[in-house]
Amino acid sequence: MKKLFILGVFLVVAFCAVNAFASTSQTVNVSATVPTTNGLSVDIHKVIGSAWTTATAINFGTLTWDSTDNIFRPLDGASFVLDVNITENSGTSWTVTHNRSSLVSGSNNIDNNVNVSFVKATTSSESDLEKVSFYNSDGKIFTKETLSDGWLRIYYGIASGSDDASGVTPLGASTVAGTYTGSVTLTLS
């Protein structure tokens, strides 16, 4: 009886071992869920020469008189950059729209004295999209397809008299004194 019991246990173990190695493949399910994102973020940079620093607003500060060229310039030669990052992965098309409210001081404005340059930026290059006056920057629309594999970068600078957008002129001596304020609104839709 003892021998039969041991033989029975041996047969069960042998049967299980054969069945365990009988299968040649096994499927294991793998999954991951990517949530839908839909957002826009803007990074502001102040640029002086080749140095970029983080900023909280586009503030050219008190301009100084350049007696050589007879124009007003930013004291430190600063320009500003907005990096517009879109996180939208629904698979549908989207646009980002640039709107502005005029740079005014009382009834005066300097919209045609500021350059706005739109570029498509990537980690290794920039491609010019359009360069206009602050005035003409209102309502500019950029699509998902235009910015594919990159992001919208926008440069803002006081006119210098060289390399300015069409219709943009420097701030001359006839510019009315005052603090000029306006705004930029970027909308993802």
Phi and psi in degrees as GROMACS dihedral restraints (atoms count N, CA, C in turn):
[ dihedral_restraints ]
;  ai    aj    ak    al  type     phi  dphi    fc
    3     4     5     6     1   -62.8    20    10
    4     5     6     7     1   -39.6    20    10
    6     7     8     9     1   -66.5    20    10
    7     8     9    10     1   -37.9    20    10
    9    10    11    12     1   -66.2    20    10
   10    11    12    13     1   -38.4    20    10
   12    13    14    15     1   -64.4    20    10
   13    14    15    16     1   -46.3    20    10
   15    16    17    18     1   -64.0    20    10
   16    17    18    19     1   -41.7    20    10
   18    19    20    21     1   -62.5    20    10
   19    20    21    22     1   -39.7    20    10
   21    22    23    24     1   -63.9    20    10
   22    23    24    25     1   -44.3    20    10
   24    25    26    27     1   -63.4    20    10
   25    26    27    28     1   -43.0    20    10
   27    28    29    30     1   -60.7    20    10
   28    29    30    31     1   -43.1    20    10
   30    31    32    33     1   -65.7    20    10
   31    32    33    34     1   -39.2    20    10
   33    34    35    36     1   -64.4    20    10
   34    35    36    37     1   -45.8    20    10
   36    37    38    39     1   -63.9    20    10
   37    38    39    40     1   -43.9    20    10
   39    40    41    42     1   -63.3    20    10
   40    41    42    43     1   -42.0    20    10
   42    43    44    45     1   -62.0    20    10
   43    44    45    46     1   -44.8    20    10
   45    46    47    48     1   -64.1    20    10
   46    47    48    49     1   -41.9    20    10
   48    49    50    51     1   -64.0    20    10
   49    50    51    52     1   -41.4    20    10
   51    52    53    54     1   -65.4    20    10
   52    53    54    55     1   -43.3    20    10
   54    55    56    57     1   -67.8    20    10
   55    56    57    58     1   -33.0    20    10
   57    58    59    60     1   -67.0    20    10
   58    59    60    61     1   -33.3    20    10
   60    61    62    63     1   -97.4    20    10
   61    62    63    64     1     1.1    20    10
   63    64    65    66     1   -72.9    20    10
   64    65    66    67     1   -31.2    20    10
   66    67    68    69     1   -77.4    20    10
   67    68    69    70     1   139.0    20    10
   69    70    71    72     1  -103.5    20    10
   70    71    72    73     1   -10.0    20    10
   72    73    74    75     1  -152.7    20    10
   73    74    75    76     1   157.7    20    10
   75    76    77    78     1  -145.9    20    10
   76    77    78    79     1   138.9    20    10
   78    79    80    81     1  -100.4    20    10
   79    80    81    82     1   131.9    20    10
   81    82    83    84     1  -120.0    20    10
   82    83    84    85     1   123.7    20    10
   84    85    86    87     1   -75.3    20    10
   85    86    87    88     1   140.3    20    10
   87    88    89    90     1  -129.7    20    10
   88    89    90    91     1   138.3    20    10
   90    91    92    93     1  -149.3    20    10
   91    92    93    94     1   158.0    20    10
   93    94    95    96     1  -152.1    20    10
   94    95    96    97     1   141.4    20    10
   96    97    98    99     1  -111.9    20    10
   97    98    99   100     1   121.4    20    10
   99   100   101   102     1   -95.2    20    10
  100   101   102   103     1   117.4    20    10
  102   103   104   105     1   -73.7    20    10
  103   104   105   106     1   155.6    20    10
  105   106   107   108     1   -72.4    20    10
  106   107   108   109     1   132.8    20    10
  108   109   110   111     1  -117.9    20    10
  109   110   111   112     1   146.3    20    10
  111   112   113   114     1  -154.1    20    10
  112   113   114   115     1    94.2    20    10
  114   115   116   117     1  -159.2    20    10
  115   116   117   118     1   169.7    20    10
  117   118   119   120     1  -138.4    20    10
  118   119   120   121     1   132.9    20    10
  120   121   122   123     1  -131.1    20    10
  121   122   123   124     1   149.3    20    10
  123   124   125   126     1  -126.9    20    10
  124   125   126   127     1   127.0    20    10
  126   127   128   129     1  -106.3    20    10
  127   128   129   130     1   132.0    20    10
  129   130   131   132     1  -108.5    20    10
  130   131   132   133     1   133.2    20    10
  132   133   134   135     1  -128.7    20    10
  133   134   135   136     1   138.5    20    10
  135   136   137   138     1   -97.7    20    10
  136   137   138   139     1   130.9    20    10
  138   139   140   141     1  -117.1    20    10
  139   140   141   142     1   122.3    20    10
  141   142   143   144     1  -125.6    20    10
  142   143   144   145     1   112.6    20    10
  144   145   146   147     1    63.6    20    10
  145   146   147   148     1  -121.2    20    10
  147   148   149   150     1  -105.2    20    10
  148   149   150   151     1     4.8    20    10
  150   151   152   153     1   -92.7    20    10
  151   152   153   154     1   126.4    20    10
  153   154   155   156     1  -109.5    20    10
  154   155   156   157     1   129.8    20    10
  156   157   158   159     1  -127.6    20    10
  157   158   159   160     1   155.4    20    10
  159   160   161   162     1   -72.2    20    10
  160   161   162   163     1   140.5    20    10
  162   163   164   165     1  -131.1    20    10
  163   164   165   166     1   165.4    20    10
  165   166   167   168     1  -109.7    20    10
  166   167   168   169     1    -9.9    20    10
  168   169   170   171     1  -160.8    20    10
  169   170   171   172     1   167.4    20    10
  171   172   173   174     1   -91.6    20    10
  172   173   174   175     1   102.9    20    10
  174   175   176   177     1  -133.0    20    10
  175   176   177   178     1   102.7    20    10
  177   178   179   180     1   -75.3    20    10
  178   179   180   181     1   -10.4    20    10
  180   181   182   183     1    71.1    20    10
  181   182   183   184     1  -163.8    20    10
  183   184   185   186     1   -77.8    20    10
  184   185   186   187     1   121.7    20    10
  186   187   188   189     1   -75.6    20    10
  187   188   189   190     1   155.0    20    10
  189   190   191   192     1  -114.8    20    10
  190   191   192   193     1   152.9    20    10
  192   193   194   195     1   -84.1    20    10
  193   194   195   196     1   124.9    20    10
  195   196   197   198     1   -96.4    20    10
  196   197   198   199     1   103.1    20    10
  198   199   200   201     1   -72.9    20    10
  199   200   201   202     1   -15.9    20    10
  201   202   203   204     1   -73.9    20    10
  202   203   204   205     1   -48.5    20    10
  204   205   206   207     1   -98.5    20    10
  205   206   207   208     1    -4.1    20    10
  207   208   209   210     1    56.6    20    10
  208   209   210   211     1    48.6    20    10
  210   211   212   213     1  -142.1    20    10
  211   212   213   214     1   162.2    20    10
  213   214   215   216     1   -89.6    20    10
  214   215   216   217     1   139.7    20    10
  216   217   218   219     1  -133.7    20    10
  217   218   219   220     1   157.5    20    10
  219   220   221   222     1   -62.2    20    10
  220   221   222   223     1   138.6    20    10
  222   223   224   225     1   -50.8    20    10
  223   224   225   226     1   -45.5    20    10
  225   226   227   228     1  -101.8    20    10
  226   227   228   229     1    10.6    20    10
  228   229   230   231     1    70.5    20    10
  229   230   231   232     1    19.8    20    10
  231   232   233   234     1   -70.3    20    10
  232   233   234   235     1   147.4    20    10
  234   235   236   237     1  -128.2    20    10
  235   236   237   238     1   173.9    20    10
  237   238   239   240     1  -131.5    20    10
  238   239   240   241     1   152.0    20    10
  240   241   242   243     1  -132.0    20    10
  241   242   243   244     1   134.2    20    10
  243   244   245   246     1  -110.2    20    10
  244   245   246   247     1   125.2    20    10
  246   247   248   249     1  -100.8    20    10
  247   248   249   250     1   116.8    20    10
  249   250   251   252     1  -102.9    20    10
  250   251   252   253     1   109.6    20    10
  252   253   254   255     1  -102.8    20    10
  253   254   255   256     1   126.2    20    10
  255   256   257   258     1  -106.6    20    10
  256   257   258   259     1   128.8    20    10
  258   259   260   261     1  -120.1    20    10
  259   260   261   262     1    90.2    20    10
  261   262   263   264     1  -141.2    20    10
  262   263   264   265     1   112.8    20    10
  264   265   266   267     1  -125.7    20    10
  265   266   267   268     1    31.2    20    10
  267   268   269   270     1   -75.2    20    10
  268   269   270   271     1   -12.7    20    10
  270   271   272   273     1    91.5    20    10
  271   272   273   274     1    -6.1    20    10
  273   274   275   276     1   -94.4    20    10
  274   275   276   277     1   164.9    20    10
  276   277   278   279     1   -74.8    20    10
  277   278   279   280     1   151.9    20    10
  279   280   281   282     1  -143.5    20    10
  280   281   282   283     1   166.0    20    10
  282   283   284   285     1  -134.7    20    10
  283   284   285   286     1   154.5    20    10
  285   286   287   288     1  -120.9    20    10
  286   287   288   289     1   130.9    20    10
  288   289   290   291     1  -114.7    20    10
  289   290   291   292     1   134.9    20    10
  291   292   293   294     1  -103.4    20    10
  292   293   294   295     1   116.6    20    10
  294   295   296   297     1  -119.6    20    10
  295   296   297   298     1   153.4    20    10
  297   298   299   300     1  -135.5    20    10
  298   299   300   301     1   151.8    20    10
  300   301   302   303     1  -109.3    20    10
  301   302   303   304     1   140.4    20    10
  303   304   305   306     1   -54.2    20    10
  304   305   306   307     1   148.1    20    10
  306   307   308   309     1   -82.1    20    10
  307   308   309   310     1    97.1    20    10
  309   310   311   312     1  -120.7    20    10
  310   311   312   313     1   153.3    20    10
  312   313   314   315     1  -137.5    20    10
  313   314   315   316     1   103.8    20    10
  315   316   317   318     1    64.5    20    10
  316   317   318   319     1  -125.4    20    10
  318   319   320   321     1   -96.0    20    10
  319   320   321   322     1     5.3    20    10
  321   322   323   324     1  -100.8    20    10
  322   323   324   325     1   148.2    20    10
  324   325   326   327     1  -139.4    20    10
  325   326   327   328     1   158.5    20    10
  327   328   329   330     1  -121.2    20    10
  328   329   330   331     1    31.0    20    10
  330   331   332   333     1   -58.2    20    10
  331   332   333   334     1   -32.8    20    10
  333   334   335   336     1   -94.2    20    10
  334   335   336   337     1    15.6    20    10
  336   337   338   339     1  -115.7    20    10
  337   338   339   340     1     8.7    20    10
  339   340   341   342     1  -127.0    20    10
  340   341   342   343     1   129.6    20    10
  342   343   344   345     1   -86.2    20    10
  343   344   345   346     1   142.3    20    10
  345   346   347   348     1  -129.3    20    10
  346   347   348   349     1   119.1    20    10
  348   349   350   351     1  -115.3    20    10
  349   350   351   352     1   124.0    20    10
  351   352   353   354     1  -100.5    20    10
  352   353   354   355     1   129.8    20    10
  354   355   356   357     1  -136.9    20    10
  355   356   357   358     1   154.6    20    10
  357   358   359   360     1   -93.2    20    10
  358   359   360   361     1   121.5    20    10
  360   361   362   363     1  -107.2    20    10
  361   362   363   364     1   145.5    20    10
  363   364   365   366     1  -129.0    20    10
  364   365   366   367     1   178.6    20    10
  366   367   368   369     1   -65.9    20    10
  367   368   369   370     1   -16.3    20    10
  369   370   371   372     1  -124.4    20    10
  370   371   372   373     1    -4.8    20    10
  372   373   374   375     1  -160.4    20    10
  373   374   375   376     1   171.9    20    10
  375   376   377   378     1  -133.5    20    10
  376   377   378   379     1   142.3    20    10
  378   379   380   381     1  -123.8    20    10
  379   380   381   382     1   123.7    20    10
  381   382   383   384     1   -63.4    20    10
  382   383   384   385     1   134.4    20    10
  384   385   386   387     1  -106.7    20    10
  385   386   387   388     1   -49.4    20    10
  387   388   389   390     1  -169.3    20    10
  388   389   390   391     1   144.7    20    10
  390   391   392   393     1  -127.7    20    10
  391   392   393   394     1   122.1    20    10
  393   394   395   396     1  -140.6    20    10
  394   395   396   397     1   175.3    20    10
  396   397   398   399     1   -75.9    20    10
  397   398   399   400     1   161.2    20    10
  399   400   401   402     1   -55.7    20    10
  400   401   402   403     1   -40.2    20    10
  402   403   404   405     1   -57.1    20    10
  403   404   405   406     1   -48.6    20    10
  405   406   407   408     1   -80.9    20    10
  406   407   408   409     1     1.4    20    10
  408   409   410   411     1   -81.5    20    10
  409   410   411   412     1   -10.3    20    10
  411   412   413   414     1   -67.3    20    10
  412   413   414   415     1   128.8    20    10
  414   415   416   417     1    81.1    20    10
  415   416   417   418     1    11.5    20    10
  417   418   419   420     1   -69.7    20    10
  418   419   420   421     1   134.0    20    10
  420   421   422   423     1  -121.5    20    10
  421   422   423   424     1   134.7    20    10
  423   424   425   426     1  -127.1    20    10
  424   425   426   427     1   134.3    20    10
  426   427   428   429     1   -97.8    20    10
  427   428   429   430     1   165.3    20    10
  429   430   431   432     1   -56.5    20    10
  430   431   432   433     1   -41.4    20    10
  432   433   434   435     1   -66.4    20    10
  433   434   435   436     1   -40.8    20    10
  435   436   437   438     1   -63.1    20    10
  436   437   438   439     1   -37.1    20    10
  438   439   440   441     1   -99.7    20    10
  439   440   441   442     1    11.4    20    10
  441   442   443   444     1   -51.1    20    10
  442   443   444   445     1   132.7    20    10
  444   445   446   447     1    62.6    20    10
  445   446   447   448     1    24.5    20    10
  447   448   449   450     1  -157.6    20    10
  448   449   450   451     1  -160.5    20    10
  450   451   452   453     1  -146.4    20    10
  451   452   453   454     1   165.2    20    10
  453   454   455   456     1   -84.5    20    10
  454   455   456   457     1   125.8    20    10
  456   457   458   459     1  -119.0    20    10
  457   458   459   460     1   133.0    20    10
  459   460   461   462     1  -124.4    20    10
  460   461   462   463     1   125.3    20    10
  462   463   464   465     1  -101.0    20    10
  463   464   465   466     1   138.0    20    10
  465   466   467   468     1  -125.4    20    10
  466   467   468   469     1   131.1    20    10
  468   469   470   471     1  -152.6    20    10
  469   470   471   472     1   144.0    20    10
  471   472   473   474     1   -66.3    20    10
  472   473   474   475     1   138.2    20    10
  474   475   476   477     1   -56.3    20    10
  475   476   477   478     1   139.9    20    10
  477   478   479   480     1  -114.4    20    10
  478   479   480   481     1   -11.0    20    10
  480   481   482   483     1    94.7    20    10
  481   482   483   484     1    -7.8    20    10
  483   484   485   486     1  -138.7    20    10
  484   485   486   487     1   141.5    20    10
  486   487   488   489     1    58.9    20    10
  487   488   489   490     1    30.8    20    10
  489   490   491   492     1   -86.2    20    10
  490   491   492   493     1   155.1    20    10
  492   493   494   495     1   -64.8    20    10
  493   494   495   496     1   159.8    20    10
  495   496   497   498     1   -56.7    20    10
  496   497   498   499     1   130.0    20    10
  498   499   500   501     1    83.6    20    10
  499   500   501   502     1    -1.1    20    10
  501   502   503   504     1   -95.1    20    10
  502   503   504   505     1   130.6    20    10
  504   505   506   507     1  -126.7    20    10
  505   506   507   508     1   152.2    20    10
  507   508   509   510     1   -66.0    20    10
  508   509   510   511     1   161.7    20    10
  510   511   512   513     1   -82.0    20    10
  511   512   513   514     1   111.4    20    10
  513   514   515   516     1   -94.7    20    10
  514   515   516   517     1  -174.1    20    10
  516   517   518   519     1   -63.8    20    10
  517   518   519   520     1   -20.5    20    10
  519   520   521   522     1   -83.6    20    10
  520   521   522   523     1    -2.9    20    10
  522   523   524   525     1   -66.1    20    10
  523   524   525   526     1   125.9    20    10
  525   526   527   528     1   -67.5    20    10
  526   527   528   529     1   131.5    20    10
  528   529   530   531     1   -64.1    20    10
  529   530   531   532     1   148.2    20    10
  531   532   533   534     1   153.1    20    10
  532   533   534   535     1   171.6    20    10
  534   535   536   537     1   -96.5    20    10
  535   536   537   538     1   118.0    20    10
  537   538   539   540     1   -97.2    20    10
  538   539   540   541     1   127.5    20    10
  540   541   542   543     1  -130.4    20    10
  541   542   543   544     1   149.7    20    10
  543   544   545   546     1  -160.6    20    10
  544   545   546   547     1  -163.0    20    10
  546   547   548   549     1  -157.4    20    10
  547   548   549   550     1   165.5    20    10
  549   550   551   552     1  -125.7    20    10
  550   551   552   553     1   134.7    20    10
  552   553   554   555     1  -121.7    20    10
  553   554   555   556     1   127.6    20    10
  555   556   557   558     1  -111.2    20    10
  556   557   558   559     1   128.6    20    10
  558   559   560   561     1  -126.2    20    10
  559   560   561   562     1   128.7    20    10
  561   562   563   564     1   -97.8    20    10
  562   563   564   565     1   126.3    20    10
